[in-house]
Amino acid sequence: MLQRALVLVTIAAIVFTSGAGADDIQLPDIGSPADAILSKSVEAQIGRAIMRDIRRSGMLVEDPQVNEYINEIGHRLAAQTNDGDHEFTFFVVNDPRINAFALPGGYIGVHTGLIEATRGEEELAGVLAHEIAHVTQRHIARAIHASSRQSLLTTAIMLGTLILGAAGGSGDAVQAGMAVAQGAAAQQQINFTRSNEYEADRIGIGALADAGFDPHGMASFFEVMSRQDTSAPDTRIPDFLRTHPVTTARIAEARNRARSYTRIHSDDTINYGLARARLLVDRHDTPEQGVAYFERRDYENQTDTERYGRAVAYQRAGRHPEANAIFKVLASKNQKVIAYHIGLAQTQLALEQYDLGLETFDRAVELFPRNVPVVIHYGEELLKLGKAKQAHTMLLDLMNNVPPTPEQVRLIARAANEAGDVAESFYYMSEYRLMTGDLIGGIGFLRQALALPELQEIQRIRFEARIDFIRDFMTEEQLKQLQRSRPVESSASNNT
């Protein structure tokens, strides 16, 4: 029981960072009895719990266009290595440090700093492919299995230290923690770490090639990281424990591995440049600084993605006429780029060209049906214009067909509330609370919905069934707390 408790406590915060971030805790090959320690279903539960904590931190990038892109490229790679047993969710963390990590259950995060540091899409794909391999090879479960055979105290210290490093802790804290845990057990962990880092590299490079990316992309980004490592002030800590643990041998191995595949020369997709441009705008403290960044080069000498970034910067700064002029040129030049339609429609509406703006959004919905960024941005603009019913209908259609994020659920709750459908607004807010791990709060909103005098019978049946379903997943303590609690005394408008 003590050993199981250690597993549950330590894994709750484990992240496996790529070669661009902190080192990974890893262990044996496929076929190990890791499932006896951590089953895939438990991994998924732990991953969801950690994701809720990350979401609560406020560090997630909620930009639907950036999220659409990172999931697009991530799933393209995952399709090459996934045996169907793993589900993946890719997300972006608002952090300027260069890092990426994989959580239990297939949740893979990328820092904004890493995306900005990449010199091309194949480098970003290389990092994602490496993280995907950690998930498909069950490195997390195997690390726990192997660690459980060591001293419990040593294991806890080592895991906790590497968690701290992955989460952005100082190099001194990481080194101090490892000094306590070093010895024979540490050396065993070191060997496993090196072995599985190479395994993730090998499988990731194969996924890169199979997905149509340059297989040299991973080694290329490792070289970027190695140049940063040379400037590190502390050279005493071993390479495998450095914040960015990339060795010359590892780069050479990745290069050699990539040579066994046909060299692929492909241009970056337009969405890579657009997502990166949006992040570059947002990284600045003020909109004016974002404008200054993109005005460093003459407009005539900029690429279309740089011009797009310039337009977004103008948009953020409230310089809508200038932004509109750029979006208009870009949209007429390439009708297939969704971001151009969104930017044009948004600036048209900001300039009170309401008919034009709505027409542009309608055309985008027709061209790209159920595209998440289009529908979310359109819904937001409809709410500003007081067209809540239309927004609710459109958002509901999207979310019935595409799994929403918690913030998107909050948006539809707001739309339902402003459209006068208070019961459904409470229902959506209940789902939002559940997605963020608040089961008691979720039931609280359903109770509020059940107390509405205008509630329809079909809604009552649905809400009561949902409460029963949630209760089945609650602990005894939560059930006792639920009995003591009362519905939140507030209106839907105060919670959406």
Residue pairs with C-beta under 8 A, 6 or more apart in sequence:
2 152
3 148
3 152
6 148
6 152
6 155
6 156
7 37
7 38
7 144
7 148
8 46
9 156
10 144
10 147
10 155
10 156
10 159
10 160
10 163
11 38
11 46
11 104
11 140
11 144
11 159
12 46
12 49
12 50
13 50
13 160
13 163
13 167
14 25
14 103
14 104
14 140
14 143
14 159
14 162
14 163
14 166
15 50
15 101
15 102
15 103
15 109
15 163
15 166
15 167
16 24
16 25
16 26
16 101
16 102
16 103
16 131
16 134
16 139
16 140
16 166
17 23
17 24
17 99
17 100
17 101
17 165
17 166
18 99
18 100
18 101
18 127
18 130
18 131
19 127
19 130
19 197
19 201
19 218
19 221
19 222
19 225
19 244
19 245
19 246
19 250
20 98
20 99
20 100
20 114
20 117
20 127
20 221
20 222
20 225
20 244
20 246
21 98
21 99
21 100
21 101
21 111
21 114
21 166
21 243
21 244
22 99
22 101
22 162
22 165
22 166
22 174
22 243
22 244
22 245
23 162
23 165
23 193
23 197
23 240
23 241
23 242
23 245
24 134
24 139
24 143
24 193
24 196
24 197
24 200
25 139
25 143
25 147
25 158
25 159
25 162
25 189
25 192
25 193
26 134
26 139
26 142
26 143
26 192
26 193
26 195
26 196
26 197
26 199
26 200
27 34
27 139
27 142
27 143
27 145
27 146
27 147
27 192
27 195
27 196
28 142
28 145
28 146
28 192
28 195
29 199
30 137
30 138
32 138
32 142
32 145
32 146
33 145
34 138
34 141
34 142
34 144
34 145
35 141
36 145
37 141
37 144
37 145
37 148
38 46
38 104
38 140
38 141
38 144
38 145
40 85
40 86
40 141
43 104
43 105
43 140
43 141
44 87
44 104
44 105
44 106
45 105
46 103
46 104
46 105
47 103
47 104
47 105
47 106
47 107
48 105
48 107
48 437
49 437
50 103
50 104
50 107
51 89
51 91
51 103
51 107
52 435
52 436
52 437
54 60
54 91
54 93
54 109
55 406
55 436
56 436
59 93
59 94
59 95
60 91
60 92
60 93
60 94
61 67
61 91
61 92
61 93
61 94
61 112
61 279
61 282
62 405
62 407
63 92
63 278
63 282
64 372
64 373
64 376
64 377
64 408
65 274
65 275
65 278
65 338
65 339
65 342
65 373
66 92
66 275
66 278
66 279
67 90
67 91
67 92
67 372
67 405
68 271
68 371
68 372
68 373
69 271
69 272
69 274
69 275
70 90
70 91
70 92
70 110
70 275
71 89
71 90
72 271
73 90
73 121
73 124
73 125
73 128
73 269
73 272
74 88
74 90
74 108
74 128
74 132
75 88
75 90
76 211
77 125
77 128
77 129
77 132
77 207
77 208
77 211
77 213
78 86
78 88
78 132
78 207
79 211
80 206
80 207
80 210
80 211
81 129
81 132
81 133
81 136
81 203
81 204
81 206
81 207
82 88
82 132
82 136
83 136
86 106
86 135
86 136
87 105
87 106
88 106
88 107
88 108
88 132
88 135
89 106
89 107
89 108
90 108
90 109
90 110
90 128
91 107
91 108
91 109
91 110
92 109
92 110
92 111
92 112
92 115
92 279
93 99
93 109
93 110
93 111
93 112
94 112
94 282
95 111
95 112
95 113
95 168
96 111
96 112
96 113
96 116
96 283
97 111
97 113
97 168
98 111
98 113
98 114
98 117
98 225
98 228
98 244
99 110
99 111
99 113
99 114
99 166
99 168
100 108
100 109
100 110
100 111
100 114
100 127
100 128
100 130
100 131
101 108
101 109
101 131
101 166
102 108
102 109
102 131
102 132
102 134
102 135
102 140
103 109
104 140
104 141
106 135
108 128
108 131
108 132
108 135
110 124
110 127
110 128
112 279
112 282
112 283
114 124
114 127
115 124
115 275
115 276
115 279
116 276
116 279
116 280
116 283
117 224
118 124
118 127
118 221
118 224
118 276
119 220
119 224
120 217
120 220
120 268
120 272
121 213
121 217
121 268
121 269
121 272
122 208
122 213
122 214
122 216
122 217
122 220
122 266
123 217
123 218
123 220
123 221
123 224
124 217
124 221
124 272
125 208
125 211
125 213
125 217
126 204
126 205
126 208
126 213
126 217
126 218
126 219
126 220
126 221
127 218
127 221
129 203
129 204
129 205
129 207
129 208
129 211
129 213
129 218
130 200
130 201
130 204
130 218
131 200
131 204
132 204
132 207
133 199
133 200
133 201
133 202
133 203
133 204
133 207
134 140
134 196
134 200
136 203
137 196
137 199
137 200
137 203
139 196
139 199
139 200
142 192
142 196
143 192
146 188
146 189
146 192
147 155
147 158
147 159
147 189
148 155
150 185
150 188
150 189
151 185
154 181
154 183
154 185
154 186
155 185
157 177
157 180
157 181
158 177
158 178
158 181
158 185
158 186
158 189
160 177
161 173
161 174
161 177
161 178
161 181
162 174
164 173
164 174
164 177
165 171
165 173
165 174
165 241
165 243
171 232
171 234
171 237
171 243
174 237
174 241
174 243
175 234
175 236
175 237
175 241
178 186
178 237
178 241
190 238
190 240
193 240
194 240
197 240
197 245
197 250
198 250
198 253
201 218
201 250
201 253
201 254
201 257
202 257
204 218
205 215
205 218
205 254
205 257
205 258
205 261
206 215
206 261
208 214
208 215
208 217
208 218
209 215
209 258
209 261
209 262
209 264
212 264
212 266
213 264
213 266
214 220
214 263
214 264
214 265
214 266
215 257
215 258
215 261
215 263
215 264
216 255
216 258
216 263
218 254
218 258
219 251
219 254
219 255
219 258
222 246
222 250
222 251
222 254
223 251
225 244
225 246
226 246
226 247
226 248
226 251
228 244
229 239
229 242
229 244
229 246
232 242
232 243
239 245
239 246
239 247
240 247
270 304
270 305
270 334
270 337
271 339
273 303
273 304
273 305
273 308
274 305
274 308
274 337
274 339
276 305
277 305
277 306
277 308
277 309
277 312
278 309
278 312
280 290
280 293
280 294
280 309
281 290
281 293
281 294
281 309
281 312
281 313
281 316
282 290
282 316
284 290
284 293
287 313
287 316
287 317
287 318
288 317
290 312
290 313
290 316
290 317
291 310
291 313
291 314
291 317
291 319
293 313
294 302
294 306
294 309
294 310
294 313
295 310
297 306
299 307
299 310
302 310
304 330
304 333
304 334
307 326
307 329
307 330
308 326
308 330
308 339
308 340
308 343
310 326
311 322
311 323
311 326
311 327
311 330
311 343
311 347
312 323
312 343
314 320
314 322
314 323
314 326
315 323
315 343
315 346
315 347
315 350
320 347
320 350
320 351
321 351
323 343
323 347
324 344
324 347
324 348
324 350
324 351
327 340
327 343
327 344
327 347
328 344
330 337
330 340
330 343
330 344
331 337
331 340
331 341
331 343
331 344
334 340
335 341
335 367
338 364
338 368
338 371
338 373
338 374
339 373
341 360
341 361
341 363
341 364
341 367
341 368
341 374
342 361
342 364
342 373
342 374
342 377
344 360
345 357
345 358
345 360
345 361
345 364
345 377
345 378
345 381
346 357
346 377
346 381
348 354
348 356
348 357
348 360
349 357
349 358
349 381
349 384
349 385
354 385
357 381
361 374
361 377
361 378
361 381
364 371
364 374
364 378
365 371
365 374
365 375
365 378
365 394
368 374
370 397
370 398
370 401
370 402
372 398
372 402
372 408
375 394
375 395
375 398
376 395
376 398
376 408
376 411
378 391
378 394
379 391
379 394
379 395
379 411
379 412
379 415
380 391
380 411
382 388
382 390
382 391
382 394
382 415
383 391
383 414
383 415
383 418
386 418
388 415
388 416
388 418
388 419
388 420
389 419
391 415
391 418
391 419
392 412
392 415
392 416
392 419
392 421
392 424
395 408
395 411
395 412
395 415
396 412
398 404
399 408
399 409
399 412
404 412
406 432
406 435
406 436
409 428
409 431
409 432
409 435
410 428
410 429
410 432
410 496
412 428
413 425
413 428
413 429
413 432
413 492
413 495
413 496
414 425
414 496
416 422
416 424
416 425
416 428
416 492
417 425
417 492
417 493
417 496
422 449
422 452
422 491
422 492
423 449
423 452
423 454
423 455
423 456
423 459
423 463
424 459
425 492
425 496
426 445
426 446
426 448
426 449
426 452
426 492
427 445
427 446
427 449
427 459
427 462
427 463
427 466
428 496
429 445
429 492
429 495
429 496
430 441
430 442
430 443
430 444
430 445
430 446
430 449
430 466
431 442
433 439
433 441
433 442
433 444
433 445
434 442
434 470
439 470
439 473
439 474
439 478
440 474
440 478
440 481
440 482
440 485
441 488
442 470
443 467
443 470
443 471
443 482
444 485
444 487
444 488
445 488
445 495
446 463
446 466
446 467
447 467
447 487
448 487
448 488
448 492
449 455
449 459
449 463
450 460
450 463
450 464
451 487
455 463
471 479
471 482
474 482
488 495
